[in-house]
Amino acid sequence: MTGWLVVPALLALAVIWADLVRRHLLVVTVHGGSMEPAYSHGDRVLLRRVAPDTLRTGQVVVVHRHRPPGAQAPRWAVIKRIAALPGEPTPLRQDGEAVVPPGKLVLLGDNSGHSTDSRDFGYLDLADVVGVVIRKMRPSP
C-alpha cells in the first residue's frame, strides 16, 4: 500500500521543483552582435531572476525596454552589461548628473560599435531587469 503513496509524492515534488525552476530561471536567445565576443547572435543564455538590490556593476542582464507608441509590440528585451547602478558615477553625463539617479541603471554593450544602449536611450529602470545571465547554454545538437 505504501508503494502507491510514493509515486504521487514524487510527482508532487517534481511539480513543485519545476514551478520553482520556472519562477527563478529563464532561457533566452541573444539577437544581434552588441555583446560580442562574450555572447553572439543565436547564443542561448540562462538567466536567474533577481531582486534589483542584488545587482552588481559588470553583470550581464536582460532588461525589458518599452517601445514607442504605435510600435508592433509594447516592449522587447535587450541583453547588456551593467556599467553603473544608482549612486555610482555615470558614464553618460546626462543633464550634468554626476551619479546615476535612484531606481535607474546604465547598460552598455560589449561591442560598442554595434550596440544600441544607454548611450542612445539613457537610463533604464531597475524594475525592468528580467534577470542576470549566469551562463551560456551549450548549442543545440
Backbone bond lengths (Angstrom), bond angles and torsions (degrees), N, CA, C in turn:
res aa  C-N    CA-C-N  psi(-1)  N-CA   C-N-CA  omega(-1)  CA-C   N-CA-C  phi
1 M - - - 1.453 - - 1.527 111.37 -
2 T 1.340 117.31 -38.65 1.464 119.23 -178.29 1.517 111.75 -68.18
3 G 1.332 118.23 -23.96 1.459 121.48 177.44 1.523 111.64 -61.18
4 W 1.314 116.64 -34.59 1.463 120.67 178.63 1.521 111.40 -70.65
5 L 1.297 118.13 -23.59 1.465 121.39 179.25 1.524 111.56 -80.06
6 V 1.317 117.05 -26.08 1.457 120.89 -177.88 1.529 111.14 -67.32
7 V 1.316 117.56 -43.39 1.467 121.19 -177.84 1.528 111.57 -61.38
8 P 1.343 120.31 -51.12 1.468 118.95 177.94 1.531 112.68 -62.16
9 A 1.321 116.88 -35.13 1.467 119.56 178.85 1.526 110.46 -65.44
10 L 1.330 117.35 -42.74 1.464 120.79 177.69 1.527 111.34 -65.06
11 L 1.321 117.00 -40.06 1.464 120.42 177.35 1.527 110.78 -63.31
12 A 1.313 117.13 -42.23 1.468 120.58 178.76 1.525 110.46 -62.72
13 L 1.326 117.46 -42.73 1.463 120.63 177.78 1.527 111.30 -63.58
14 A 1.322 117.40 -39.44 1.465 120.76 178.81 1.525 111.04 -64.20
15 V 1.320 117.36 -40.80 1.470 121.15 178.81 1.523 110.14 -65.62
16 I 1.314 117.30 -43.75 1.470 121.12 178.82 1.525 110.03 -62.78
17 W 1.326 117.43 -45.04 1.466 121.29 179.45 1.521 110.70 -61.62
18 A 1.331 117.61 -45.59 1.468 121.41 -179.82 1.527 110.85 -61.68
19 D 1.324 117.33 -38.90 1.465 120.82 178.71 1.527 110.85 -66.12
20 L 1.319 117.33 -41.29 1.467 120.72 177.99 1.525 111.07 -63.59
21 V 1.323 117.12 -42.96 1.464 120.95 178.59 1.523 109.75 -62.43
22 R 1.329 117.34 -44.91 1.462 121.59 -178.77 1.527 111.51 -61.86
23 R 1.305 117.48 -36.10 1.470 120.74 -179.05 1.523 112.87 -75.22
24 H 1.318 117.73 -27.69 1.460 120.87 -172.56 1.526 114.97 -109.20
25 L 1.319 117.69 -19.20 1.463 120.92 -177.51 1.523 110.14 -126.03
26 L 1.321 115.14 151.17 1.459 121.07 -177.83 1.524 108.12 -151.80
27 V 1.321 117.81 140.30 1.461 122.25 175.37 1.523 107.80 -107.64
28 V 1.341 116.49 129.25 1.466 121.31 177.66 1.524 109.16 -128.42
29 T 1.327 115.47 157.22 1.461 122.42 178.28 1.517 109.28 -105.33
30 V 1.323 116.09 133.22 1.463 122.30 179.62 1.526 108.68 -77.53
31 H 1.335 115.75 133.44 1.466 121.81 175.56 1.516 107.92 -119.72
32 G 1.322 116.79 124.60 1.460 121.37 179.61 1.517 112.04 96.39
33 G 1.333 115.15 174.07 1.460 121.08 -175.24 1.509 114.69 -111.50
34 S 1.331 118.21 20.34 1.465 120.28 -175.06 1.525 113.87 -69.17
35 M 1.333 117.72 -17.29 1.467 120.16 -178.57 1.531 112.51 -110.04
36 E 1.338 117.18 12.44 1.468 119.57 176.95 1.521 109.56 -68.51
37 P 1.309 118.66 144.40 1.459 128.21 9.94 1.531 114.42 -90.26
38 A 1.332 118.64 -6.78 1.465 120.43 -176.47 1.526 112.01 -62.20
39 Y 1.324 116.45 -46.30 1.464 121.81 -178.43 1.521 108.20 -135.53
40 S 1.325 115.97 130.24 1.466 121.86 -177.56 1.520 110.65 -110.11
41 H 1.330 115.14 164.40 1.457 121.44 177.34 1.527 109.17 -54.33
42 G 1.322 116.44 129.46 1.459 121.63 179.46 1.515 114.51 94.60
43 D 1.336 117.80 -15.43 1.466 119.64 176.92 1.526 109.40 -63.13
44 R 1.316 115.40 145.09 1.470 120.41 172.85 1.517 107.32 -107.42
45 V 1.336 115.50 135.96 1.459 120.28 -178.94 1.522 109.82 -125.88
46 L 1.326 114.93 149.95 1.456 122.19 177.88 1.519 108.34 -97.39
47 L 1.339 116.02 126.57 1.464 121.69 178.92 1.513 110.06 -107.61
48 R 1.323 114.96 148.96 1.461 121.82 169.97 1.520 106.68 -113.42
49 R 1.308 116.75 124.05 1.460 119.90 176.15 1.525 107.73 -68.82
50 V 1.335 116.25 135.29 1.465 120.30 -175.06 1.520 110.29 -137.36
51 A 1.316 115.22 160.03 1.462 121.26 172.41 1.522 108.01 -78.17
52 P 1.330 117.77 143.48 1.468 120.58 -178.18 1.529 114.31 -55.13
53 D 1.323 118.01 -31.60 1.468 119.65 -177.54 1.527 113.14 -75.06
54 T 1.334 117.52 -3.99 1.469 120.27 177.86 1.527 112.17 -99.04
55 L 1.335 117.39 -3.57 1.466 121.02 -178.98 1.518 111.18 -69.62
56 R 1.342 115.98 149.06 1.462 122.52 179.45 1.524 109.49 -133.12
57 T 1.318 115.48 146.27 1.457 120.86 175.77 1.528 108.89 -58.78
58 G 1.324 116.27 137.48 1.461 121.74 -179.30 1.512 113.87 98.85
59 Q 1.332 117.95 -18.62 1.457 119.85 177.94 1.530 109.98 -72.06
60 V 1.332 115.59 149.13 1.461 121.19 174.38 1.523 107.18 -95.06
61 V 1.338 115.50 129.70 1.455 121.08 -175.98 1.525 110.67 -129.72
62 V 1.319 115.13 160.27 1.459 122.10 168.99 1.517 106.51 -109.42
63 V 1.333 115.10 131.08 1.464 121.77 -175.15 1.520 108.91 -130.13
64 H 1.331 116.49 138.11 1.465 120.37 172.19 1.517 109.40 -75.06
65 R 1.312 115.99 135.32 1.472 122.41 174.83 1.516 107.42 -116.12
66 H 1.305 116.49 139.33 1.460 120.81 178.62 1.524 109.25 -87.99
67 R 1.311 116.00 133.14 1.470 120.96 178.49 1.523 109.40 -83.18
68 P 1.312 115.78 157.09 1.461 119.15 176.67 1.530 111.26 -63.58
69 P 1.330 117.82 156.29 1.469 120.34 177.63 1.531 110.93 -54.94
70 G 1.333 115.73 140.52 1.455 120.92 179.32 1.514 114.16 91.39
71 A 1.327 117.95 -8.48 1.466 120.69 178.70 1.524 109.33 -71.17
72 Q 1.334 116.73 159.28 1.463 121.06 -177.11 1.522 112.39 -61.19
73 A 1.300 117.73 -46.54 1.464 121.47 -179.88 1.522 108.29 -114.45
74 P 1.331 118.05 142.56 1.460 119.54 -177.10 1.525 114.12 -67.85
75 R 1.337 117.90 -23.91 1.464 119.73 178.54 1.520 109.93 -156.31
76 W 1.309 115.16 163.15 1.455 121.89 175.79 1.517 106.94 -144.71
77 A 1.319 117.55 172.87 1.459 120.86 -176.49 1.518 110.38 -113.49
78 V 1.333 115.39 147.64 1.461 121.70 174.97 1.520 108.45 -125.70
79 I 1.329 115.93 150.38 1.459 121.56 175.35 1.520 107.01 -113.46
80 K 1.334 116.38 123.30 1.466 122.23 -176.92 1.529 109.05 -150.61
81 R 1.340 114.68 169.41 1.459 121.51 177.69 1.528 109.27 -97.64
82 I 1.327 116.45 138.87 1.463 120.58 177.77 1.524 108.56 -71.81
83 A 1.342 115.76 119.78 1.466 121.63 178.60 1.520 111.19 -96.14
84 A 1.336 117.50 -28.18 1.467 120.72 179.46 1.527 109.80 -163.51
85 L 1.324 115.15 144.73 1.464 123.90 178.99 1.526 109.60 -113.23
86 P 1.342 118.08 172.31 1.463 120.11 -178.84 1.532 112.17 -52.42
87 G 1.338 114.83 133.18 1.460 121.22 178.88 1.513 114.55 86.88
88 E 1.335 117.89 -12.28 1.463 121.26 178.61 1.527 109.90 -87.26
89 P 1.333 117.31 155.22 1.468 119.65 177.41 1.531 110.43 -57.37
90 T 1.319 116.06 134.88 1.459 119.93 -178.51 1.523 111.61 -92.29
91 P 1.324 116.98 133.04 1.461 119.05 174.48 1.529 111.77 -79.10
92 L 1.339 117.69 -4.56 1.463 121.30 -175.01 1.519 113.48 -89.27
93 R 1.314 117.33 -36.22 1.470 122.26 -177.62 1.527 111.68 55.58
94 Q 1.323 116.36 45.88 1.461 120.60 177.23 1.521 109.98 -79.45
95 D 1.299 116.67 134.78 1.464 122.51 177.07 1.521 112.28 51.84
96 G 1.319 117.82 31.17 1.454 121.71 177.40 1.516 114.57 73.07
97 E 1.333 118.08 9.47 1.460 120.47 -179.52 1.529 110.00 -71.65
98 A 1.324 115.36 137.41 1.458 120.36 179.29 1.523 111.55 -92.72
99 V 1.341 116.53 -25.56 1.465 120.67 -178.69 1.527 109.53 -129.66
100 V 1.327 115.12 159.01 1.461 121.38 178.26 1.531 108.46 -68.48
101 P 1.335 118.06 132.16 1.462 121.14 -179.55 1.531 112.46 -65.78
102 P 1.333 117.64 159.42 1.468 121.53 176.99 1.533 111.32 -57.32
103 G 1.328 116.27 140.44 1.454 121.75 177.17 1.515 115.15 77.90
104 K 1.333 117.15 6.01 1.469 121.45 -177.26 1.520 110.35 -121.23
105 L 1.339 116.46 166.86 1.450 121.79 173.00 1.520 108.92 -149.92
106 V 1.332 115.56 162.27 1.460 123.02 178.15 1.521 107.42 -112.07
107 L 1.334 116.15 128.41 1.459 122.00 178.52 1.516 109.72 -118.79
108 L 1.330 115.94 136.38 1.461 121.68 177.24 1.523 109.09 -131.45
109 G 1.330 116.14 144.78 1.456 120.92 174.65 1.515 110.03 -82.04
110 D 1.316 117.30 148.75 1.466 121.27 178.57 1.524 111.42 -66.50
111 N 1.314 117.59 -32.30 1.461 123.48 -178.68 1.530 107.25 -99.80
112 S 1.329 116.26 78.38 1.469 121.45 -169.24 1.524 113.91 -57.77
113 G 1.318 118.28 -29.05 1.456 120.52 179.38 1.518 113.98 -71.67
114 H 1.329 116.78 -16.35 1.466 121.38 -177.85 1.521 111.33 -129.08
115 S 1.328 117.20 32.53 1.456 120.38 -176.11 1.520 111.41 -125.10
116 T 1.318 115.58 131.40 1.461 121.82 167.82 1.520 104.82 -99.45
117 D 1.325 116.45 115.87 1.460 120.38 -172.38 1.522 110.24 -147.49
118 S 1.322 117.74 -156.08 1.465 121.23 -176.29 1.520 113.05 -60.97
119 R 1.319 118.09 -21.60 1.470 119.51 174.93 1.523 110.33 -65.09
120 D 1.335 116.24 -25.48 1.463 121.58 -179.40 1.528 112.61 -98.42
121 F 1.347 116.97 -44.23 1.463 118.96 -174.70 1.520 114.16 -112.01
122 G 1.321 118.06 7.57 1.466 120.95 173.63 1.517 113.52 77.53
123 Y 1.326 114.46 -155.38 1.462 121.03 -177.98 1.526 110.48 -69.51
124 L 1.330 114.77 151.91 1.460 121.22 173.07 1.519 108.50 -116.63
125 D 1.325 115.83 158.75 1.461 120.98 179.60 1.527 110.54 -81.14
126 L 1.327 116.24 134.25 1.467 120.80 175.49 1.526 110.79 -57.36
127 A 1.322 116.60 -34.62 1.463 120.99 -177.66 1.526 112.50 -65.01
128 D 1.327 117.87 -17.56 1.464 121.17 -179.09 1.527 113.50 -88.74
129 V 1.334 117.69 0.36 1.468 120.53 177.84 1.527 108.64 -70.28
130 V 1.327 115.76 124.38 1.461 121.82 178.66 1.523 110.07 -82.34
131 G 1.337 116.68 -43.21 1.452 120.30 -179.26 1.512 112.02 177.54
132 V 1.326 114.66 172.14 1.460 123.64 -179.64 1.524 108.44 -101.89
133 V 1.332 116.28 135.43 1.466 120.38 176.61 1.527 108.09 -69.81
134 I 1.325 115.94 126.37 1.465 119.04 178.57 1.525 112.17 -107.98
135 R 1.337 117.08 -19.19 1.463 118.98 174.58 1.516 110.73 -173.94
136 K 1.324 114.17 157.58 1.462 121.41 173.10 1.523 106.86 -85.94
137 M 1.318 116.25 136.27 1.458 121.00 179.90 1.524 109.21 -82.63
138 R 1.296 115.99 154.73 1.465 120.20 175.17 1.518 108.96 -67.29
139 P 1.328 116.70 145.60 1.471 118.88 177.12 1.523 110.82 -62.18
140 S 1.318 115.51 149.82 1.468 119.76 176.51 1.522 109.27 -67.47
141 P 1.338 117.13 143.22 1.475 119.67 -179.48 1.501 112.15 -67.50
